């Protein structure tokens, strides 16, 4: 991270949508395909253009997105109220403090204090724990699946 830990974080723009969707799709395939095992969804339905159309391209969503951009958009965070809805870093740039920086930015500047994570995604749960988020004991079914999500709060 640079000396000013937030100097590369900015509000997302429409021009960022394909990169944001690309980061999202790749991460979902890498992290969720082993859990859900649904190749048809991962490779047929989960496409850059379709996730822009169905989610990221909506004005209300775009207004909640911030990117880490040092000349390359390396990650993004979506915050709604005080909830972190999405946090993804390109798999090629993970482990470099980008996700931690986005989390700190959202907490310090946007009042983000909680999130839900897929219970079986222990890598993500561990990451959030290392960055000050603790499991609350709340869990609920992930919509449309047999899996559960767990709440973490800072």
C-alpha positions in Angstrom: 0.0 0.0 0.0 1.2 3.6 -0.7 2.1 6.0 2.1 -1.4 7.5 2.0 -3.2 4.2 2.3 -6.3 5.5 0.3 -4.5 7.4 -2.5 -5.4 4.7 -5.1 -9.0 4.2 -4.0 -11.6 6.1 -5.9 -15.3 6.0 -6.8 -16.0 3.6 -9.7 -17.2 4.9 -13.0 -19.0 3.3 -15.9 -15.6 2.9 -17.7 -14.6 0.5 -14.8 -17.6 -1.9 -15.2 -16.0 -4.4 -17.5 -12.9 -4.6 -15.3 -15.0 -4.9 -12.1 -17.1 -7.7 -13.7 -14.0 -9.5 -14.9 -12.5 -9.5 -11.4 -15.9 -10.7 -10.0 -16.4 -13.5 -12.5 -12.8 -14.9 -12.1 -13.0 -14.8 -8.3 -16.4 -16.5 -8.3 -15.1 -19.3 -10.5 -11.9 -19.8 -8.5 -13.5 -19.5 -5.0 -17.1 -20.7 -5.4 -17.0 -23.4 -8.1 -15.2 -25.8 -5.7 -18.0 -25.2 -3.1 -21.0 -25.2 -5.4 -19.7 -27.5 -8.2 -22.1 -25.9 -10.7 -20.0 -25.7 -13.9 -23.0 -24.7 -16.1 -23.6 -21.7 -13.9 -19.9 -20.8 -13.6 -19.1 -21.0 -17.3 -22.5 -20.4 -19.1 -24.4 -17.9 -16.9 -21.6 -16.2 -15.1 -20.3 -13.9 -17.8 -18.8 -10.4 -17.8 -21.6 -8.8 -19.8 -24.4 -10.6 -18.0 -23.1 -9.5 -14.5 -22.8 -5.9 -15.7 -26.4 -6.0 -17.0 -27.8 -7.8 -14.0 -25.9 -6.1 -11.2 -22.9 -3.8 -11.6 -24.4 -1.6 -14.4 -27.3 -0.4 -12.4 -27.0 3.2 -11.3 -27.8 2.4 -7.6 -25.0 -0.2 -7.6 -22.5 1.9 -9.5 -23.0 4.6 -6.8 -21.9 2.1 -4.1 -18.7 0.9 -5.9 -15.1 2.0 -5.2 -12.0 0.7 -7.0 -8.4 0.3 -6.1 -6.7 1.9 -9.2 -3.0 2.5 -9.4 -3.1 2.6 -13.2 -4.7 -0.9 -13.2 -8.0 -1.6 -11.4 -6.8 -4.3 -9.1 -9.9 -4.7 -6.8 -13.2 -3.2 -5.8 -15.6 -2.9 -2.9 -19.4 -2.4 -2.9 -20.8 -0.8 0.3 -24.5 -0.3 1.0 -25.2 1.7 4.2 -22.9 0.1 6.7 -22.8 -3.3 5.0 -19.9 -4.5 2.8 -21.8 -6.3 0.0 -18.8 -7.3 -2.1 -15.1 -7.2 -1.9 -13.0 -8.7 -4.6 -9.3 -8.4 -5.6 -8.0 -9.7 -8.9 -6.5 -13.1 -8.1 -3.2 -12.0 -9.7 -2.9 -9.2 -7.1 -4.1 -10.9 -3.9 -1.8 -10.8 -0.9 -0.5 -7.3 -1.5 -2.7 -5.4 1.0 -5.3 -4.2 -1.6 -8.3 -6.0 0.0 -7.2 -4.8 3.5 -6.9 -1.3 2.1 -10.4 -1.4 0.6 -11.8 -2.7 3.9 -10.1 0.0 5.9 -11.3 2.6 3.5 -14.9 1.4 3.7 -14.7 1.3 7.5 -13.0 4.6 8.0 -14.8 6.7 5.3 -18.1 5.0 4.6 -19.0 3.6 8.1 -18.9 0.0 6.9 -19.1 -2.3 9.9 -20.4 -5.7 8.8 -20.6 -8.2 6.0 -21.8 -11.7 5.2 -19.4 -14.3 3.8 -20.0 -17.8 2.5 -19.4 -20.1 5.5 -17.3 -22.7 3.5 -15.1 -20.0 2.1 -12.7 -20.2 5.0 -10.0 -18.2 3.1 -12.4 -15.2 3.0 -13.5 -15.7 6.6 -9.9 -15.9 7.8 -9.0 -12.7 5.8 -11.9 -10.8 7.3 -10.9 -12.0 10.8 -7.3 -10.9 10.3 -8.7 -7.5 9.3 -10.7 -6.9 12.5 -14.0 -8.6 11.7 -15.4 -11.2 14.1 -18.0 -13.9 13.6 -21.2 -12.9 15.4 -22.7 -16.4 15.4 -25.5 -15.4 13.0 -25.8 -17.5 9.9 -28.5 -17.9 7.3 -29.1 -19.9 4.1 -27.5 -18.4 0.9 -30.4 -17.7 -1.3 -31.0 -20.3 -4.0 -28.4 -22.8 -2.6 -27.9 -25.4 0.1 -25.0 -23.3 1.6 -24.9 -20.9 4.5 -23.5 -17.4 4.9 -22.2 -16.1 8.2 -22.1 -12.6 9.6 -18.9 -10.8 10.6 -18.7 -7.4 12.4 -16.0 -5.0 13.1 
